[in-house]
């Protein structure tokens, strides 16, 4: 057995060393990016998820596939060693190498996390057991499939496609499956309980795979594995090809996921007419009923304007923790509909803005999220504001002033109307919800006036009335926003930018008096070193020693490729003078920081400054 072990080492040592070098480089990269993930331990989760399966595949290919496909195992069978001993040695040799490599990674990351994370024996054991179970399954699966020889690629393909389809079309969330649940991002943040059921299921599957491995390798005195290692015949290739095509065709005919039940809000006041709307009960039931009827009327108006076949079940929940002009949409993984939250009982509750928010969320539901695409997002949000405000002259005046102030802020930040047309998500992030909605309303109301209501309605229906399929066809065959503009006879995006630019200047001139009463203070964010690579972030509004009007500092750490920032993830500090954020950050951390202040003249909280930047 020692001779066999030495043979395996001599034959595979160069590839194994190269593999370990790649693993070390991967770990170094993940450690460098761990500062943006909240904990150095997050790097270990990335290493386990990305590199453990890859390393298991490499080991299985070297120890099994290469041996049987090259017929070198026939030499081993001539030795006075039982076939089961050879297979067991190979399995244990690869498992030991993989375990030692991952254990070394775990040890290095524990050393890197020392001093930054509380490393208790219980916590270390939790992480070790979860990762070891996943690694055990990965290696057992790779080794077992490696023995299937010429069918291994087919099996891998069917397995991967089946998992994807179960996660998407079958609504069996992959993240909740025991093997994947063990190594999700919460693995390094959970400090109390071990998911025993997931561990037992994962290890049970791995043990079953090991048993299947030995059964396959030893059946018919090893001749079955030898037969599988031969190349495919023409008949087999034809059969596999037909099977794959049939599988693909079967998946393509699945046009929709398993239908979800409509969301039902218990203990709610419901609308008396129109589309179904439920509003959570507050102290004043009459106000809740009034809001439910208004929202139902808005959905009916939206249905009529866009000729929608149906409106989504809409539920509105009271949430006193929110500001009066801050709204949130709840995620519904197991139900269908739209659920929005707002502070109904707040004296500063902006009812008309909330009505428009609910309407925009309904359009997003109907478009299966396509309405949130950046090139058309301003149109969607503007239509919602336009439909609510078209019969409310006072609301129109309020939106006009907000839009003019938003254009003034954009001008101060060296942004023109072209940014609002082509880079709406960036503009909205810098302006905040209140000013962003007002600017979208101004753009849409101008476009509707220019095109006429009938042509504008045709454009709106072309963009928003079609409910796209819930699959890749929505991306492949849907016309672009530029094509929809041209088809409806609307100006193209470049002409729109010029027209909106002139409109913004005109509005600022018309409302110069009220705008002059709203000051735009100088805002500064600076990073100052503490110890080592740690920095603290200082903020200042106006002069350093002056006490300003009450304002809020909003901030969040950005991950790589972070696009739109949900409002609910923003941290908040309320203050009246310069100060320091309550969190420290490592060098290279990417941050989003903003200053918000309630402006009585505008009637909402405005974002006076906002930026994405890197701590250094």
C-alpha positions, -999 to +999 in steps of 0.1 A: +000+000+000+029+023+007+042+017-028+008+026-043+007+057-022+042+067-034+032+060-070+002+083-067+023+110-053+050+108-079+025+107-107+003+136-096+025+158-075+032+185-101-005+190-109-014+189-072+012+215-064+000+237-092-035+232-079-025+243-044-008+274-058-040+284-076-059+278-044-035+300-024-038+328-050-076+325-049-076+327-012-054+358-013-078+375-037-108+367-015-090+380+016-082+413-002-119+417-010-131+406+024-130+441+038-160+450+016-179+419+029-180+429+065-157+402+079-125+384+069-143+352+076-164+359+045-134+351+024-135+315+037-171+311+025-160+322-010-131+298-010-153+269+000-181+277-025-157+284-054-126+264-049-137+232-030-158+218-059-132+229-085-104+212-065-126+181-061-131+179-098-094+182-105-085+154-080-112+131-094-100+137-129-064+128-120-071+099-097-100+082-116-107+095-151-071+096-162-064+061-148-094+044-164-094+063-197-057+056-201-061+020-191-033+023-165-055+008-138-050-026-156-014-026-144-026-021-108-050-050-111-021-073-118-005-065-084-013-087-053-036-060-040-074-063-039-093-039-062-112-025-033-080-015-016-067+003-047-100+022-049-101+030-012-065+043-013-072+066-043-104+079-026-087+085+007-056+100-009-077+126-028-099+132+003-069+138+025-053+162+000-085+182-003-091+182+034-056+194+042-057+221+016-091+235+029-079+231+065-048+252+056-071+279+040-093+279+071-063+283+094-049+312+074-082+330+074-086+324+112-052+341+117-062+370+094-095+374+113-079+373+147-084+407+164-113+416+141-137+388+147-146+371+180-133+336+175-148+313+200-143+275+199-181+271+194-181+295+164-150+278+148-166+244+152-198+256+135-180+270+105-157+239+103-186+214+104-207+232+078-178+236+054-165+201+059-199+186+051-201+205+018-165+196+009-172+159+017-202+159-006-184+178-034-155+152-034-178+122-032-199+135-061-169+143-083-153+109-076-186+090-082-193+107-115-157+103-126-162+066-126-189+068-152-163+074-179-177+086-212-210+095-197-196+119-171-201+150-191-237+140-198-244+134-162-228+167-151-248+186-178-281+169-168-274+175-131-266+212-135-295+219-158-319+201-135-307+221-105-312+254-125-346+244-137-357+233-102-345+266-088-363+287-115-393+269-131-399+247-102-395+274-075-374+251-054-350+277-041-315+263-045-302+284-016-325+264+008-313+229-003-292+214+025-258+213+007-261+249-005-278+261+027-247+251+046-224+274+027-245+304+020-232+338+031-247+334+066-223+305+072-197+328+087-221+351+106-242+324+123-227+319+158-254+301+178-269+270+161-257+243+138-282+234+110-282+197+120-308+186+095-289+201+066-256+186+079-271+152+083-288+153+048-256+165+032-234+138+048-260+112+042-260+120+004-222+119+005-221+085+022-246+072-004-224+084-032-193+067-016-213+034-014-224+039-050-188+045-060-175+012-046-206-007-059-199+006-094-162+000-093-164-035-079-194-048-098-187-075-124-152-076-110-145-041-123-154-048-159-184-023-158-161+007-151-137-005-178-166-007-203-177+028-193-142+042-199-143+033-236-152+059-262-188+064-272-200+045-303-219+063-330-252+049-318-245+061-283-236+096-295-268+098-315-288+086-285-272+111-261-277+140-287-313+131-291-318+129-254-302+163-248-323+179-275-354+164-260-344+177-226-338+212-240-372+212-258-389+200-227-375+229-207-382+255-234-420+247-234-422+257-197-435+292-201-442+301-166-434+291-131-456+274-107-483+299-098-481+315-064-511+321-042-522+357-039-509+375-008-536+378+019-534+404+046-552+395+077-569+421+099-571+447+071-595+472+057-604+464+021-615+487-008-652+490-014-649+490-052-624+485-080-593+463-079-587+446-046-567+466-021-561+458+015-547+483+040-535+474+075-557+486+103-545+517+122-561+536+151-584+553+127-602+527+105-619+555+084-585+568+073-574+533+064-606+528+044-602+561+026-566+551+017-578+517+004-604+533-018-579+558-031-554+531-040-581+510-056-592+540-077-556+546-087-552+510-098-584+513-118-572+544-135-539+527-143-557+497-158-578+520-180-549+541-191-526+512-200-554+487-209-541+462-185-561+429-182-557+428-144-542+446-115-520+428-089-533+422-054-522+453-035-516+454+003-504+484+022-489+479+057-485+506+083-449+510+095-443+538+121-405+533+119-404+550+085-404+587+078-436+602+064-422+604+028-402+571+029-418+540+014-407+504+010-418+474-010-418+440+006-404+409-011-428+380-015-409+347-022-440+325-016-469+347-026-480+369-055-489+406-054-476+439-043-470+448-007-459+483+002-452+499+036-455+535+048-460+555+080-498+562+076-501+577+111-472+601+107-482+637+106-459+643+077-472+613+057-471+622+020-503+604+008-501+615-029-464+604-031-474+570-016-502+566-041-477+571-069-452+547-053-479+520-051-488+526-087-452+524-099-448+491-079-479+477-097-464+486-131-432+469-121-452+438-111-470+437-144-438+441-164-420+413-143-394+439-133-387+451-168-401+485-159-372+490-135-347+490-165-327+522-164-336+535-199-373+536-192-374+539-154-380+577-155-410+571-177-425+546-153-420+567-122-432+599-141-464+582-153-473+572-118-468+608-105-486+622-136-517+600-131-520+610-094-513+647-099-533+654-131-564+664-112-546+680-083-533+715-092-517+720-057-498+687-061-486+699-095-473+731-081-455+712-054-440+688-079-429+718-101-410+734-073-393+701-063-384+694-100-369+728-104-348+724-072-337+689-085-326+705-118-307+731-098-289+704-078-280+685-111-266+717-125-245+723-094-231+687-098-222+693-135-250+670-148-273+679-176-307+666-188-289+639-208-280+622-176-316+622-165-326+605-198-297+580-201-284+575-166-316+577-145-305+554-118-274+575-111-295+607-111-321+592-088-294+579-064-280+614-062-313+632-058-332+608-036-368+595-040-386+628-035-367+650-060-363+620-084-400+614-085-407+652-091-381+654-119-396+623-136-431+639-133-418+671-150-402+651-178-433+629-184-458+658-181-438+677-207-436+647-230-474+641-227-481+677-235-459+676-265-472+643-279-508+647-271-526+624-247-535+598-273-500+594-287-485+595-252-510+568-241-500+546-271-463+550-261-471+541-225-490+510-235-462+499-258-437+502-230-458+490-201-489+472-212-474+440-225-467+414-198-434+397-209-428+360-205-410+349-174-379+336-192-351+346-214-374+356-243-381+388-225-345+399-230-340+384-265-371+396-283-383+427-265-378+459-285-355+485-271-368+517-255-354+536-284-374+515-309-405+520-289-400+558-289-396+558-326-426+535-332-448+558-311-436+589-330-419+603-299-386+622-301-355+601-297-335+602-265-310+628-277-338+652-287-356+645-254-324+655-235-322+688-253-359+695-248-358+686-211-326+707-207-344+738-220-374+730-198-353+727-167-338+762-173-372+777-179-386+762-147-357+774-127-362+809-140-400+808-134-395+796-098-363+816-090-380+833-060-389+802-040-357+784-051-336+813-037-350+806-002-335+771-002-299+770+006-275+743-007-247+740+020-213+727+012-210+690+022-177+671+028-169+635+036-133+627+045-115+595+056-090+598+083-066+570+093-069+554+127-046+523+132-031+502+104-055+500+075-085+512+095-102+546+088-129+567+103-152+588+081-159+624+090-188+644+077-194+682+076-223+703+065-215+740+061-187+753+084-172+729+109-182+748+141-216+759+130-248+742+141-270+735+110-306+726+105-313+690+115-300+666+088-295+629+083-263+611+072-271+580+051-243+555+043-237+519+033-208+498+023-208+488-013-199+454-027-184+448-061-209+454-089-235+470-066-260+487-089-291+502-074-290+507-036-323+499-019-333+526+005-339+501+034-302+491+035-289+527+041-277+533+076-287+566+092-273+591+117-295+621+127-276+652+139-272+690+136-234+694+133-203+678+119-193+644+133-179+609+126-198+579+113-203+552+140-185+526+119-148+522+109-137+510+075-106+494+060-086+510+033-101+503-001-137+500+012-162+514-013-189+536+004-221+554-006-226+585+016-254+611+014-268+641+034-305+644+036-325+673+051-362+680+053-371+712+035-404+727+047-408+747+015-407+714-006-426+694+019-402+664+019-367+652+027-342+661+000-308+646-007-284+676-007-253+656-015-246+620-025-216+602-038-199+568-042-162+568-032-134+547-019-118+550+015-081+558+012 
